[in-house]
């Protein structure tokens, strides 16, 4: 079992719709959870981080964390073509570096 | 402006050659990291350093070496022992190891001639 799992996609949504990206993790000691966006050929850029159970909202983005289910998600409201990218879920146990999932490719159709 | 710089943007390696990738940060971050990314894959940890003059192996350290002589700098050498070096290499840093957010440099793409 991979430590951090994501559906590779592509996830295709129409412009203006809500995109829902999901991630599961195996280490119950995980403390911090991050979502990065990566455009093709570029380095990852931080979208959001979340530490506590529940929802965290930042503009069009909402991160959701459920530690009991070992599940973290990212919702993108009013999706735009510029949101088309690969979204990487990353998890930290606080002991060393982040562990990344392989990413979900999102395509927003105009 | 504060940030992380990596050079070169593209690097070509001949068989049997060692090459060094540069990573510099002026964020005053304590911890620095090297990741490798293969096409369609996530990031895999090569080495990390949480303090000057100390570093630890990550998940795929074989064929790589690092040094951390200065807080600002964490160069990665891809040695001839790394038989499949073609990948996108990403350097990151954070204020302290673990919980804090990692910020990434622009990356170096390594290609084998």
Contacts between the chains, C-beta under 8 A, distances in Angstrom:
chain1	res1	chain2	res2	distance
A	4	B	42	7.6
A	8	B	40	7.4
A	31	B	98	7.8
A	31	B	99	5.8
A	32	B	98	7.6
A	32	B	99	4.6
A	32	B	100	7.9
A	34	B	101	6.7
A	34	B	102	7.7
A	42	B	106	7.4
A	42	B	107	7.5
A	43	B	90	5.6
A	43	B	104	4.2
A	43	B	105	6.3
A	43	B	106	5.3
A	43	B	107	4.7
A	44	B	43	7.5
A	44	B	90	7.4
A	44	B	104	5.3
A	45	B	104	7.3
A	46	B	101	5.8
A	46	B	102	8.0
A	46	B	103	7.1
A	49	B	101	5.7
A	51	B	99	7.6
A	88	B	42	6.2
A	88	B	43	7.2
A	90	B	102	7.8
A	92	B	98	5.7
A	92	B	99	5.7
A	93	B	98	7.5
A	94	B	98	4.0
A	94	B	99	5.1
A	95	B	97	8.0
A	95	B	98	6.3
A	96	B	45	7.7
A	96	B	48	6.2
A	96	B	56	7.0
A	96	B	58	7.9
A	96	B	97	6.3
A	96	B	98	7.0
A	97	B	33	5.1
A	97	B	45	5.0
A	97	B	48	5.0
A	97	B	58	6.7
A	97	B	97	7.4
A	97	B	102	7.5
A	98	B	43	7.8
A	98	B	102	5.8
A	99	B	45	7.8
A	100	B	35	7.8
A	100	B	42	4.0
A	100	B	43	4.3
A	100	B	44	7.8
A	101	B	42	5.4
A	102	B	40	7.3
A	102	B	41	5.5
A	102	B	42	4.1
A	103	B	41	7.9
A	103	B	42	5.7
